[in-house]
Every structure is written in structure tokens, then in C-alpha cells.
Amino acid sequence: MKSPISSLWAILGGMLLVGALNTSAFAANGSLFDLPVLKLENLPTGGQSLSLSLQTLILMSALTILPSMLLVTTSFTRIIITLSILRQAMGTQQTPPNQVLVGLALFMTLFIMTPTIREVNEAAFAPYSAGQLSIEDAGIKTATIMKQFMMRQTRQADILMIAELRGDKGYESANEVPFLVAVPAFLVSELRTAFTIGFLLYLPFLVIDIVVASILMSLGMMMLSPMLVSLPFKLLMFVIVDGWSLTLSSLVESFIRG
């Protein structure tokens, strides 16, 4: 089996392949692919498939949007927002630095997405590499599996809100939710969840800041910054309760429970 990192790239690259389905349907009735390089090929068993040149073009184009795909279809958004709010709550300015937070969020995303990565690798990427699936079928399977992950983390209210903006009245099941509706609804739910977790993490540090500010004011130390005094206490409390382990484990459990 391929490594998780290479499989993750395969997942995100395969997301763009779904767009080839609509392209194929449009090209079958129009003259979009009059160029010989971009023509559709007739299959021996009937039907049409994208030419090898067009498949290569789609795969190369997918590489340019991998960062965006990572942000909008995986657990990365919730993790990086939570870690950023936590750093701000501690008042440590740029510590940990952005590179550390992004790296931690990436590897936590890879850890959380491993079951989905494995499923996509077995159902779509490996058969496509072996020539058993066309690029269109691999894209459909990839999008379906990714949508199942997103639907488990998405609130029904967010799906209905996006559906109303799109002009749809609703869907009877999660399988009927279009991919273009699932992605923004998933993002809205992730933002809400991330800010909820961040608020709960912020409260203990806010209490320490208020207590320290009250003590300094009662002692008449108006010129001494409360943030400067409270920072060691916040760091001490965070270390004593093993804050990083609790935060990361809570983030992982939030996806498992979802």
C-alpha cells in the first residue's frame, strides 16, 4: 500500500477529476474539444472517455489547487483555527510560530484523515493506477468518500442554509446532497465548531487575566501590565494540566464523535 502522504495527494488530486464529468457531458453535445489533443476517445465497449492528454492536463491542474482542497475538505480548518485561538489566549505572541502550528495541523489532519485516505486508496486510486477504473469513475468514488466524511461533521441547518441559497428545497438523504453544497456547508460547520472550541479554551486564560488585573489594581500597581504578570501563570497552568495533549486529543475525539 502506498504511503499515507502520497495517498493524501491522490485524494485531493482526485477531487478535481469530478469536474471532468461535467466537462465530458458538455463536450459530448458541443464543440469545446475540437482540438485534436483534447478530443474525447470512443471506448470499445461504447461511450466516451477523456483522452490521455486531457487526463494529464487535469492532473497537472489539480496540483495548483491542492492547498485549497486541503483547507476546505479535511479537518485542517478546525485544527488550525483552534490552535491559533489557543496561542492568542495564552498571550505568547508568535510562540509557537506559524510554521509549527501549520505543521502540527497538517500532521494532525493526516492522522485524522487516515481512514478516509485508506478508503479512497483502496476504492479509487489503486484501481485507477491499475487501469481498472477510468479517471471519471475514480473521481466519482473519491468525491463520494470525501463527501461522506464531510457530511458526518456538517450540521443539517448549514446544509439547508446553503441549499436555500442555491435554490433547492432540501434533500431526503445525505447521498443526495450535491458536492457543491456539501463543501460550503462543511466549511460553515467547521468554523462554528472551531470557534466554539476556541471559546472554551479561552475562558480559563481570561479568568487568570481578570484575577491578576484585579490584584494589581488593588495593590495600586497601575503602570504594571497585567498581561506581563499573568503570562507565567497561564503557561504554568497549561503545562500542569498537560494542555497540548488535552487540546489535540479533544480535537481528534471531536471528529470521531462526529
N, C-alpha and C positions, 0 to 999 in steps of 0.2 A: 504493500500500500504506500502511496506517495506521502511525503511529509505533510504535516498539517499546514505549514506555511504555503507550500505550493498548491495544496488543495484549496486554501482560502483564496488565493489569486484566481484559481479556476472558478470558484463560486462567483466572485464578484465580476469576473470577465464574462461569465455565462449570463449574468443579468442583462447585459446589453443585447445578447443574442435574441432575447424575446422580441426586441424591436424589429428583428428581421422578419418575423411572422407577418406583421402588418405591412412591411415593405414588400414581401412576396405577394400578398394579396393585392396590393395596389399595382404592382408591376405586371401582374397577370392580365389586368384589364387596360393598362396604359402603355406608354412608350418611355417610361422612366429609364429602363435599362436597354436603350438602343445601342449603347456602346458594346462592342464585342466582349470586352473584358468583364462587363457587369451583367451579361445576359444570364437568364435562368436556363438551367440544364434540364432536359427531359429525362426522367428516370425510366429504366427498362420496365419496371412494374407499373408505370403510369404515374402521373403527377409531375411536379417540377421541384427542383432543388436549387439552392443558390450555388453559383459557380465557385470554384476553389479560390479564384481571385477575390470575389466578393466576400467569402468567408474570411480570408486573410485580412481584408480591409476592415471588416467588423471587429475581428480580434485585436488588431492594432489600435483601432479607435477606442476599444474598451479599456486599454491601458491608460488612456488620458483621463478617464472618469473614475478610476478605481478609488482614489481618496474620497470622492463624493459618495460612491456606493458604500464605502466602509462607514461613513458617517450616518447615512440615512437608513440602512437596512440591518444594522447589527446593534449590539449592546454598547458600542463605543460612546454614543451621545450621553447616555445616562451616567456612565462611569466618569467621563472627563468633566462633566458639569459638577457632579458630586465632589470630586477631588478638588476642583477649583474653588468651590464654595468652602470646603473644609480648610483649605490653605488660607483663604481670606478670613475665616472665622478665627483661626489661630493668630492672625496678625503677623505672620512671618514674612511678609512682603513676597519676595521671589524665591523663597525656600519652602519646599523643594522647587527647583527650577522647572520651567515649562517642559524642557526636554525629558526630565524624569517623569513628570506627570503623564505626558503623552505616551512615553514608552511603557509605563505601568498600565495605562488604559489600553494600549494595544495588546499587550500580552494577556491582560485580564479578559479582553474581548475574544482573543484566540482561545483561551481556556473555556469561556462560557459557550462559544460557538462550536466547540469541537464536535458534539453530537450532530449538529446540523451540517458541519463540514464533512463529517464521515458519511452522512446520509446522501449528500449531494455527490460526493466522490463515487459512491457505490451505485447510485441510481442514474447519474447523468454523465459525470466527467470520464469515469473509467470506460463505460460503454462507447462514448463518443471517441475516445482515444483509440479504442479497439476497432472502430469502424462499424459498430453495431447500431449506432444512433446517428441520425442526421443532426446538423447544427441547430435546426429548428426544434426538433424533439428534445435535444439536450437543454436548450434554452427554456422550453416549457417546463421540463422537470425541475430545473434549477429554480425558476421563479415560483413554482408551486411549493417547493420545500421551504424557500425563504419566506414566502407569504404565510405559511403555516406557523413559522417561528414568530413572525410579526403579529399575527392575529392573537397568539397566546398572551402577548404583552399589551394589546391595544384595548382601550375601553370602548364599549359599544356606543357610548354617547359621542365619542370622537369620530367613529365610523359614520354615524348618522349625520353628524355635522358636515363632514366632507362630502357625503352623498348628496345632501341637500344643496350644497354649493355647486355640485356637478349636475344637479337637476334630476337625480334619482330619488325614488321614494323609499328605498330601503332594500334589504336583501334578506332572503329567507335563511341563509346559512353562510358560514364564513367562506365556503368554497366559491360562492357566487360573488364575493367582493372583488372588484377589478383590482389589478395590481396598482394602477394609478391612483386608486382610492386608499388602498392599504398602506402605501408608503407615507403620505402626509398624515393620515390618521395615526400611524405608528409613531411618527415624529412628535406629534402633539402630545400623545400619551407619555412618551419618554421624557419630554420637557416637564410635564406636570409631575411625574414621579421623581425626577431628578431634583426639582426644586422642593418637593415635599421632604425628601431625604435630607437635602441640604439645610432646610429649616430646622429639622430635628437635631442635626449635628451642630447647628449654630447656637441653639439655646444655652447649653452648658457654658460655652465660652462667653456668651453675652452676660450670663449671671455673674461670672467671675469679674468681668469688666465693671459691672454696676457696683459690686461689693467693694472692689478696690477703689473706684472713684468716690464712693461714699466715705470710705475710711480716710482717704487723702483729704477730702473736703472737711471732714470733721476735725482733722489734725491741723487744718489751716495751710496745707501744702498746695496752694492753688497753682503754683508755677510748675509743679512736677507732673509730667504727662502720665495719666492713668494707664495708657497702653504700654508704656515702658515698664511699669511696675507689674502689671498683670501678665505680661508675656511669659516670664519664668514660671509663674503658677499654672498658666494654661499648658505650657509644654510639660511640666511635671505631672499634671493630672492626665494628660493624653498618654504619656509614657506609662504611668502606673496602671491605667486601665487597658493597656495594650491596644491603643486606639486604631492603629493601622490595620491590625488583624481583624478587629471588630468591624471596621468600616468595609474592608474588602470582602469579608465573609458575608456581611449583610447584603452587599451588592449582589454577590453570587446567588444567595438564597432568594433575593427578590426576583430573579429570573427563573429560578427553579420552581418557586411557588406560583409564578405567573403561568 
